[in-house]
Amino acid sequence: PQYIILKPSFIGGFKGSDSWIELAQAKGVKWWVTSALESNVGLNAISQYTFTKNSTLPQGLGTGSLYTNNIASPLEITKGSLFYNPSKKWNFNL
């Protein structure tokens, strides 16, 4: 394939994702990471992991906004990109 889509929650976490990325890169296959409907807590972890991979492709990490009862977080989407806003705080009170 030209591309593979990685959902860390479904393929062994970050270690499993690393294995898939290594295999893909060895074959010249491009990849991107998407979340699997995680809350903002999981989305935060996946986005930090993805950042360490220095990928230039768009990633699928905006699913947290789908929930009406999600944990408030400093994550925000601006112009199609996910950012961490340090002026916002985590709120674990549901």
Summary of the structure (lengths in Angstrom):
residues: 94
radius of gyration: 14.0
end to end distance: 42.3
largest distance: 45.6
contacts: 230
relative contact order: 0.16
helix: 36%
strand: 21%
